[in-house]
Amino acid sequence: ALLTKIQNDIRNVEAAAINHLYAEITAKDIQVNDISAFAIPKTNYVLKGGKFSATIGVAAIDTTSKPEIVIVGGPKLGKGQNTFNKVCNTVGKYKFKAIVRMKNGEGVMEDYYTDEIEYEVAEPNVNVAATKMNVFYAGVDNPVRVSLPGVSSNDIEPTINNGSMEKQDDGTYIVKPEKIGEAIITVKANREVILSAGSI
């Protein structure tokens, strides 16, 4: 009976030692409760003949945790926010990195750095071109092509102050002036308004 008791004590010690070692191995692991798929495009605008590219994968997340996100050299996002917005008033190339701060399994705050993101700010350069004539003619259909580099044609909203503009299936527009004089085409895209003048 005494030998059996000693054997049981040894087994209990072994089990306690294994549980302790296993707990130490996973002590700093971040607990997750959800798996989310993601697709991150390298660009949302592709020129004709170009190639669209996107990174696709899955991420393990903890929906109960709200990490802190800090832009390196910039502001800290609000609690629970993960969208960084910046008004771009100066043209040029820019880079930024972000730090995601969250607690590990031991409750210690750790920093995780994102890859460096590059983006370029360019001047809006609208192009309004009459495809079959140099001016608009009253009383006839005037085909016009409107483009804005970096913006899809579906996101462009041109209007005219003298007549009407009708979008065609091929992405061009038919301008129908109402009277002789000046016509101003207003092109709106991404909340920016760019003016282009034409004559009739």
Contacts in CASP RR format, 6 or more apart in sequence:
PFRMAT RR
TARGET T0000
AUTHOR 0000-0000-0000
METHOD contacts of the structure
MODEL  1
ALLTKIQNDIRNVEAAAINHLYAEITAKDIQVNDISAFAIPKTNYVLKGG
KFSATIGVAAIDTTSKPEIVIVGGPKLGKGQNTFNKVCNTVGKYKFKAIV
RMKNGEGVMEDYYTDEIEYEVAEPNVNVAATKMNVFYAGVDNPVRVSLPG
VSSNDIEPTINNGSMEKQDDGTYIVKPEKIGEAIITVKANREVILSAGSI
27 105 0 8 1.000
27 106 0 8 1.000
28 104 0 8 1.000
28 105 0 8 1.000
28 106 0 8 1.000
28 108 0 8 1.000
29 104 0 8 1.000
29 105 0 8 1.000
30 62 0 8 1.000
30 102 0 8 1.000
30 103 0 8 1.000
30 104 0 8 1.000
30 105 0 8 1.000
31 62 0 8 1.000
31 105 0 8 1.000
32 60 0 8 1.000
32 61 0 8 1.000
32 62 0 8 1.000
33 61 0 8 1.000
33 62 0 8 1.000
33 63 0 8 1.000
33 64 0 8 1.000
34 60 0 8 1.000
34 61 0 8 1.000
34 62 0 8 1.000
34 63 0 8 1.000
35 58 0 8 1.000
35 59 0 8 1.000
35 60 0 8 1.000
35 61 0 8 1.000
36 58 0 8 1.000
36 59 0 8 1.000
36 60 0 8 1.000
36 61 0 8 1.000
37 56 0 8 1.000
37 57 0 8 1.000
37 58 0 8 1.000
37 59 0 8 1.000
38 56 0 8 1.000
38 57 0 8 1.000
38 58 0 8 1.000
38 59 0 8 1.000
39 54 0 8 1.000
39 55 0 8 1.000
39 56 0 8 1.000
39 57 0 8 1.000
40 54 0 8 1.000
40 55 0 8 1.000
40 56 0 8 1.000
41 52 0 8 1.000
41 53 0 8 1.000
41 54 0 8 1.000
42 53 0 8 1.000
42 54 0 8 1.000
42 55 0 8 1.000
43 52 0 8 1.000
43 53 0 8 1.000
45 150 0 8 1.000
45 151 0 8 1.000
45 152 0 8 1.000
46 52 0 8 1.000
65 102 0 8 1.000
65 103 0 8 1.000
66 79 0 8 1.000
66 80 0 8 1.000
67 80 0 8 1.000
67 100 0 8 1.000
67 101 0 8 1.000
67 102 0 8 1.000
68 76 0 8 1.000
68 77 0 8 1.000
68 79 0 8 1.000
68 100 0 8 1.000
68 101 0 8 1.000
68 102 0 8 1.000
69 76 0 8 1.000
69 77 0 8 1.000
69 78 0 8 1.000
69 81 0 8 1.000
69 82 0 8 1.000
69 84 0 8 1.000
69 98 0 8 1.000
69 99 0 8 1.000
69 100 0 8 1.000
69 101 0 8 1.000
70 76 0 8 1.000
70 77 0 8 1.000
70 98 0 8 1.000
70 99 0 8 1.000
70 101 0 8 1.000
71 77 0 8 1.000
71 84 0 8 1.000
71 96 0 8 1.000
71 97 0 8 1.000
71 98 0 8 1.000
72 96 0 8 1.000
72 97 0 8 1.000
72 98 0 8 1.000
72 99 0 8 1.000
77 83 0 8 1.000
77 84 0 8 1.000
84 96 0 8 1.000
84 98 0 8 1.000
88 121 0 8 1.000
90 121 0 8 1.000
91 121 0 8 1.000
91 122 0 8 1.000
91 123 0 8 1.000
92 120 0 8 1.000
92 121 0 8 1.000
92 122 0 8 1.000
93 118 0 8 1.000
93 119 0 8 1.000
93 120 0 8 1.000
93 121 0 8 1.000
94 118 0 8 1.000
94 119 0 8 1.000
94 120 0 8 1.000
94 121 0 8 1.000
95 116 0 8 1.000
95 117 0 8 1.000
95 118 0 8 1.000
95 119 0 8 1.000
96 116 0 8 1.000
96 117 0 8 1.000
97 113 0 8 1.000
97 114 0 8 1.000
97 115 0 8 1.000
97 116 0 8 1.000
97 117 0 8 1.000
98 113 0 8 1.000
98 114 0 8 1.000
99 111 0 8 1.000
99 112 0 8 1.000
99 113 0 8 1.000
99 114 0 8 1.000
100 111 0 8 1.000
100 112 0 8 1.000
100 113 0 8 1.000
100 114 0 8 1.000
101 109 0 8 1.000
101 110 0 8 1.000
101 111 0 8 1.000
101 112 0 8 1.000
102 109 0 8 1.000
102 110 0 8 1.000
102 112 0 8 1.000
103 109 0 8 1.000
103 110 0 8 1.000
104 110 0 8 1.000
122 149 0 8 1.000
122 150 0 8 1.000
124 148 0 8 1.000
124 189 0 8 1.000
124 192 0 8 1.000
124 194 0 8 1.000
125 148 0 8 1.000
125 149 0 8 1.000
126 146 0 8 1.000
126 147 0 8 1.000
126 148 0 8 1.000
126 187 0 8 1.000
126 194 0 8 1.000
126 196 0 8 1.000
127 145 0 8 1.000
127 146 0 8 1.000
127 147 0 8 1.000
127 148 0 8 1.000
127 149 0 8 1.000
128 144 0 8 1.000
128 145 0 8 1.000
128 146 0 8 1.000
128 158 0 8 1.000
128 185 0 8 1.000
128 187 0 8 1.000
128 196 0 8 1.000
128 198 0 8 1.000
129 144 0 8 1.000
129 145 0 8 1.000
130 136 0 8 1.000
130 142 0 8 1.000
130 143 0 8 1.000
130 144 0 8 1.000
130 175 0 8 1.000
131 143 0 8 1.000
131 144 0 8 1.000
131 145 0 8 1.000
131 172 0 8 1.000
132 142 0 8 1.000
132 143 0 8 1.000
133 142 0 8 1.000
135 198 0 8 1.000
135 199 0 8 1.000
135 200 0 8 1.000
136 142 0 8 1.000
136 175 0 8 1.000
136 177 0 8 1.000
136 183 0 8 1.000
136 198 0 8 1.000
136 199 0 8 1.000
136 200 0 8 1.000
137 177 0 8 1.000
137 200 0 8 1.000
138 177 0 8 1.000
138 178 0 8 1.000
138 179 0 8 1.000
138 180 0 8 1.000
138 200 0 8 1.000
139 176 0 8 1.000
139 177 0 8 1.000
141 174 0 8 1.000
141 175 0 8 1.000
141 176 0 8 1.000
142 174 0 8 1.000
142 175 0 8 1.000
142 176 0 8 1.000
142 177 0 8 1.000
143 168 0 8 1.000
143 172 0 8 1.000
143 173 0 8 1.000
143 174 0 8 1.000
143 175 0 8 1.000
144 165 0 8 1.000
144 172 0 8 1.000
144 173 0 8 1.000
144 174 0 8 1.000
144 175 0 8 1.000
144 185 0 8 1.000
145 171 0 8 1.000
145 172 0 8 1.000
145 173 0 8 1.000
146 153 0 8 1.000
146 156 0 8 1.000
146 158 0 8 1.000
146 172 0 8 1.000
146 173 0 8 1.000
146 185 0 8 1.000
146 187 0 8 1.000
147 153 0 8 1.000
147 156 0 8 1.000
148 156 0 8 1.000
148 187 0 8 1.000
148 189 0 8 1.000
148 194 0 8 1.000
151 189 0 8 1.000
151 190 0 8 1.000
153 171 0 8 1.000
155 189 0 8 1.000
155 190 0 8 1.000
156 187 0 8 1.000
156 188 0 8 1.000
156 189 0 8 1.000
157 187 0 8 1.000
157 188 0 8 1.000
157 189 0 8 1.000
158 165 0 8 1.000
158 173 0 8 1.000
158 185 0 8 1.000
158 186 0 8 1.000
158 187 0 8 1.000
158 188 0 8 1.000
159 165 0 8 1.000
159 185 0 8 1.000
159 186 0 8 1.000
159 188 0 8 1.000
160 175 0 8 1.000
160 177 0 8 1.000
160 183 0 8 1.000
160 184 0 8 1.000
160 185 0 8 1.000
160 186 0 8 1.000
161 183 0 8 1.000
161 184 0 8 1.000
161 186 0 8 1.000
162 177 0 8 1.000
162 178 0 8 1.000
162 179 0 8 1.000
162 181 0 8 1.000
162 182 0 8 1.000
162 183 0 8 1.000
162 184 0 8 1.000
162 200 0 8 1.000
163 175 0 8 1.000
163 176 0 8 1.000
163 177 0 8 1.000
163 178 0 8 1.000
163 183 0 8 1.000
164 175 0 8 1.000
164 176 0 8 1.000
164 178 0 8 1.000
165 173 0 8 1.000
165 174 0 8 1.000
165 175 0 8 1.000
165 176 0 8 1.000
165 185 0 8 1.000
166 173 0 8 1.000
166 174 0 8 1.000
166 176 0 8 1.000
167 173 0 8 1.000
168 174 0 8 1.000
175 183 0 8 1.000
175 185 0 8 1.000
177 183 0 8 1.000
177 200 0 8 1.000
179 200 0 8 1.000
180 200 0 8 1.000
181 199 0 8 1.000
181 200 0 8 1.000
182 197 0 8 1.000
182 198 0 8 1.000
182 199 0 8 1.000
182 200 0 8 1.000
183 197 0 8 1.000
183 198 0 8 1.000
183 199 0 8 1.000
183 200 0 8 1.000
184 195 0 8 1.000
184 196 0 8 1.000
184 197 0 8 1.000
184 198 0 8 1.000
185 195 0 8 1.000
185 196 0 8 1.000
185 197 0 8 1.000
185 198 0 8 1.000
186 193 0 8 1.000
186 194 0 8 1.000
186 195 0 8 1.000
186 196 0 8 1.000
187 193 0 8 1.000
187 194 0 8 1.000
187 195 0 8 1.000
187 196 0 8 1.000
188 194 0 8 1.000
END
